[in-house]
Amino acid sequence: MANIKSAMKRANVIRIRTKRNAAYRSMMKTAIRRFEVALKTGDLEKARGDLQKALRTIDKIETKGVIHKNTANRKKSRLAKALNRAS
């Protein structure tokens, strides 16, 4: 446990950011899962819409620094490739 006031504040800020980042990651995973479910059911129009939402979510999370730029690009590429294979 921190004794210095600034160290206590930093620990508190880290706790808050960890929770926020977990929420962002969950949001990203949900968007990806919705796209994959639409793809499995064969509904390509819904899959295209869900892909756009997933890409937007991944970009948003990347700009906030939750995931690395290359990780975001890799995820987006894999999703696009999955849609292209299905259609």
C-alpha positions as CSV (number, residue, x, y, z in Angstrom):
1,M,0.0,0.0,0.0
2,A,1.3,3.4,-0.9
3,N,2.2,5.9,1.8
4,I,2.7,9.0,-0.3
5,K,-0.3,11.0,-1.3
6,S,0.6,11.2,-5.0
7,A,1.3,7.4,-5.1
8,M,-2.2,6.8,-3.6
9,K,-3.7,9.0,-6.2
10,R,-1.9,7.2,-9.0
11,A,-3.1,3.9,-7.6
12,N,-6.6,5.1,-7.7
13,V,-6.3,6.5,-11.2
14,I,-4.9,3.1,-12.4
15,R,-7.9,1.3,-10.8
16,I,-10.3,3.6,-12.6
17,R,-8.5,3.3,-16.0
18,T,-8.3,-0.5,-15.7
19,K,-12.0,-0.7,-15.3
20,R,-12.6,1.6,-18.2
21,N,-10.2,-0.3,-20.4
22,A,-11.9,-3.6,-19.5
23,A,-15.3,-2.1,-20.5
24,Y,-13.8,-0.9,-23.9
25,R,-12.3,-4.4,-24.5
26,S,-15.7,-6.0,-23.7
27,M,-17.4,-3.6,-26.1
28,M,-14.9,-4.6,-28.9
29,K,-15.4,-8.3,-28.3
30,T,-19.1,-7.9,-28.3
31,A,-19.0,-6.1,-31.7
32,I,-16.7,-8.8,-33.1
33,R,-19.0,-11.6,-31.8
34,R,-22.1,-10.0,-33.3
35,F,-20.3,-9.9,-36.7
36,E,-19.2,-13.5,-36.4
37,V,-22.7,-14.7,-35.5
38,A,-24.2,-12.8,-38.5
39,L,-21.6,-14.4,-40.7
40,K,-22.3,-17.9,-39.4
41,T,-26.0,-17.6,-40.0
42,G,-25.3,-16.6,-43.6
43,D,-26.9,-13.1,-43.4
44,L,-24.3,-11.2,-45.4
45,E,-26.2,-7.8,-45.3
46,K,-26.4,-7.9,-41.5
47,A,-22.7,-9.1,-41.4
48,R,-21.7,-6.1,-43.6
49,G,-23.4,-3.7,-41.2
50,D,-21.9,-5.5,-38.1
51,L,-18.5,-5.4,-39.7
52,Q,-18.7,-1.6,-40.1
53,K,-19.8,-1.3,-36.4
54,A,-16.9,-3.6,-35.3
55,L,-14.4,-1.6,-37.4
56,R,-15.6,1.7,-35.9
57,T,-15.4,0.2,-32.4
58,I,-11.9,-1.1,-32.9
59,D,-10.7,2.3,-34.3
60,K,-12.2,4.1,-31.4
61,I,-10.5,1.8,-28.9
62,E,-7.2,2.1,-30.7
63,T,-7.3,6.0,-30.6
64,K,-7.9,5.8,-26.8
65,G,-4.7,3.7,-26.4
66,V,-6.5,0.6,-25.1
67,I,-5.0,-1.6,-27.8
68,H,-2.0,-1.2,-29.9
69,K,-2.2,0.1,-33.5
70,N,-0.9,-3.1,-35.0
71,T,-3.3,-5.2,-33.0
72,A,-6.2,-3.1,-34.2
73,N,-5.1,-3.4,-37.8
74,R,-4.7,-7.2,-37.5
75,K,-8.2,-7.6,-36.0
76,K,-9.7,-5.4,-38.7
77,S,-7.9,-7.3,-41.5
78,R,-9.0,-10.7,-40.2
79,L,-12.6,-9.6,-40.0
80,A,-12.6,-8.2,-43.5
81,K,-10.9,-11.3,-44.8
82,A,-13.6,-13.5,-43.1
83,L,-16.4,-11.4,-44.8
84,N,-14.7,-11.7,-48.2
85,R,-14.3,-15.5,-47.9
86,A,-18.0,-15.8,-47.0
87,S,-19.2,-13.7,-50.0
